[in-house]
Amino acid sequence: MEKGLGIAGQLGFGAAILAAIGYVAYSVYADASASGMGAIALLPFLLLFVALLIALGFEFVNGFHDTANAVATVIYTNAMPANVAVVWSGFFNFLGVLLSTGAVAFGIVSLLPVELILQVGSSAGFAMVFALLIAAIMWNLATWWLGIPSSSSHTLIGSIIGVGIANAMLHGKSGTAGVDWSKATEIGQALLVSPLVGFGLAALLFLAMKVLVRNEALYQEPKGDTPPPLWIRALLIFTCTGVSFAHGSNDGQKGMGLIMLILIGTVPTAYALNRAVPESYTQEFHVGADKAYAALSNGTVPTMRPADARRAVTAYIADKAYKPETAPALAVLVKDIDRQVVEYGSLAKVPAAATENVRNDMYLASEGIKRLAKDEAANLDDTRIEAVNGFKKSLDAGTRFIPTWVKVAVAFALGLGTMVGWKRIVVTVGEKIGKSHLTYAQGASAELVAMGTIFAADHLGLPVSTTHVLSSGVAGTMAANRSGLQMSTVRNLLMAWVLTLPCSILLAGGLYAVFSMVF
């Protein structure tokens, strides 16, 4: 593990970073030019550049902080040399990001207060982005320096909650009004349950392996630098590959969602609307809007003005209180959005001056429909729920998209981050969780379970912690083998687990309050 990158490796690493920065700058310029946008003013451009660097910096830190878990087992079982393992893992993190669905990205973004998302290009929007990203990076670096496997997912979600609470309190509201707590609860449950799943399933898988595979060498610590038997070595490399790919697919999306917020706020003409939707989109959108309008108006003709409808829907999302005018207001908003899209002919033809307003209306309607469809007070039957949810899919297709270059940039940051700074976490996972050295069977069991858990969460659009799942999986195999656990490390892990959310909430909330006065 003491081998460095060498002079050639360092030069290549630096060249890759410069190439990635150049690629990001060119992509933004090309997209802005293609959308017909004029030159960006100097200050917003500088803020955009700094915000993108910080967002990619978060993914870089995420790479060496979280992905170290994926390579710990192959390094400590001699399945792969350390320098080869981190490059291998970095490459598959890269692929995982490129092939991700984007569902997790927008699940994270939906935690943010809707009023901040609607004004993301304002000073409050920049304060939000800078506060939550810098807070997440600070906590990740602090726990990495101490060698404690902490969760980047927990950290980012805590930072988002901190910004939401601070924003609500600065505007004279209760702190609980600043966060979508239903979504936060859903994500929190995934983060809470996944380590328990990792511990239990890894322990059961290890015990099943002991019964079914009677090869004593698999349950003993490696001797010197001797690699494991070929088939178990292949299995360990496979699981390392799977965890790396799954980590990229799940964790990489968090940075994507935040980068899209930054781009929407600073270059709305190019990124506020998905101008690459198929030709059939406009007609499908119109049909879906008519069905949603009928479901929401329920046989009446709402007389509310669009401006009043926007205020009513925004208040409903923020206060979470259904009122008699809520559904009619959504109906008016749906009809107004449909009118605009039909008049322009397609999303690609929406003029620059109207782009941000159309996008905000579509996002607002989507969030309103999401809440209304689950609100028992709205008393919608299954047919009406199906109609509004069908239209929500059209709204999301027009506003929730990730350009290929954003995926490539995040993939570069995560992959390169994997190749540096990984030793501290690897040593903790490989040597300090159990009282005995990690065996081949324990490494394979922990990584198989981690890989499956992360893939399942990705499919469901939920963020989980690679760190917690794999660390708890290793602990589960140690417990199942009666190897004993190093309680000092377990206490540190639990402390990090318990403290990550409150610390990141306080950090992000404090930074947001400061940045709100600066910007």
CORHUFEN-V334836 format. One line per field, one symbol per residue. phi: phi as a letter, one per 30 degrees, with the letter a starting at -180 (. if undefined). A space follows every 50 residues. Layout:
BEGIN
phi = ???
END
This chain:
BEGIN
phi = .ddcdidddddddddddddddddddddddddddddiddddeddedddddd dddddddddddedddcdeddceddddcidbdedddddedddddededdcd djddedddddddedddddcdddddddddddddddddddddddddddicdc cddeddddddddddddddddcicdeddcbddddddddddddddedddedd ddddddddddddccceddccdecicdddeedddddddddddddddddddd dddddddddddddddcbdecbdbddcdddddddddddddddddddddhic cdcddeddddddddddddchcdbeddddddddddddddedddddjaddcd dedceddddddddddddddedddcddddhddddddddddddeddddddbc bbdedddddddddddddddbiddededdddbcdcdcddcedddddddddd edddddddddicdbceeddddddddddddddhdicdddddddddddddde ddddddddddddddddddd
END
